[in-house]
């Protein structure tokens, strides 16, 4: 990896604010003349977009969690080798909306799938390309749902009570991912004001990578 390349991931449930903060970090880094590449999972490549569509399309019977995981790892392998690694090698900072921690929280934490399988699939699909820093946005499911409703989205046909139970599990999955790798991950209270969260991320990046942003306006 080029010494200038950094891999920053943004993790959390839908409605946690992770995508908004990714955009703000991108603007911040660009203002410091740092080359950036924005991407997301599943996605980032044509194969990834096709798999994303497959995962979200309506079907008579849902995919099993194991099938979902295999599709996501297939998309990730293509994403890492065609987008993420070349960008890092070129010295760019890669900002990715979801990565391995989302797969852990959604498909592996407390679902019955073997965690050793998760580690094995990670090794195959990403190799040594592990994020330098991961921001995990911790949000109450009811707050996340309120934000989704404001965007005119919801749980679809899923029973809301069941959906909230599922999202409680996912929230715990993200917290577990943080607990397992506190050197890489930062757990952020996504219920806080957007500017307050943004300021905390900027401060962390400045301390971690010695970025001088004194003349920049964080508001």
Secondary structure, 3 states (H helix, E strand, C coil): CCCCCEEEEEEECCCCCHHHHHHHHHHHHHHCCCCEEEEECCCCCHHHHHHHHHHHCCCCCCCCHHHHHHHHHHHHHHHHHHHHHHHHHCCCEEEEECCHHHHHHHHHCCCCCCHHHHHHHHHHHHCCCCCCEEEEEECCHHHHHHHHHHCCCCCCCCCHHHHHHHHHHHHHHHHHHHHHCCCCEEEEECCCCHHHHHHHHHHHHHHHHCCCCCCCCCC
